[in-house]
């Protein structure tokens, strides 16, 4: 399906869009709760600030374009983009980092192309990619997953970091993500058994990240059951990622992580169910969705294992395949009886 905001009466029921966006936001709740539990109130700080920036940019561009702010702001698409970006950035991200990410997501990736339904690239991933490439140092400051993040000193120190204060304690509370640690360790020719002993690692993946991923998996499966999304993209993506990682792990377990790690680390589940399935920028045909999901998994695994500097790869994999969607859809359209394609 395709959402378009420019001709409401001819293309889409805005209330239907709003209901589906609300359902997606609701499905994010289990994963967000897990993130707050392990990474603290900085996750909520991100969501609040990102929502302010995202809705503000959306309202401004709607006003400039002469569109109804009340109608189109109420479709919740800008809010969903804001939340997806907020939970993709490190907790207690600095305000200007969120502002830059939301500017490119809402203004450049969405409205510059004509608004919702006309954007060829996933807006949230455009914003994420811009700040990841432009400000890599600020994008690796993830807090260690401990319950102490709910203490008042940590919260105040985090807010100080968000609004530009200089904190001597901040660096001591942050650590590399498990994917970053894996990529760096393997680049130094360390073995997976040794890398897995680092503090950022849990039972089968990153400490805390395992539960966050399961939360997003739960929400994603609920979306499939509600028929908000279909199974094709997320299940194909996860199956191909598991297959690729399993193959290399069986060949050389010392230098390749097992499938469980890749499935439960980083943004795999968030990407599979909430990002790759974006109805505007993803493939729309059944076969096309399978090709789309499989190819995203291929690029995701390639970037994680052999890439340099970008340990997760969800955003870049999705954006690469966004470019291929028109071609995929063209060649996977079900043939109409009696019709020949020129």
PyMOL commands that set and color helices and strands:
alter all, ss='L'
color gray80, all
select helices_A, chain A and resi 8-11+14-27+29-39+42-64+69-73+77-88+95-108+111-113+123-134+137-139+147-150+152-162+170-173+178-187+192-195+209-225+231-251+259-264+268-275+286-306+314-332
alter helices_A, ss='H'
color red, helices_A
select strands_A, chain A and resi 142-143+174-175
alter strands_A, ss='S'
color yellow, strands_A
deselect
rebuild
show_as cartoon
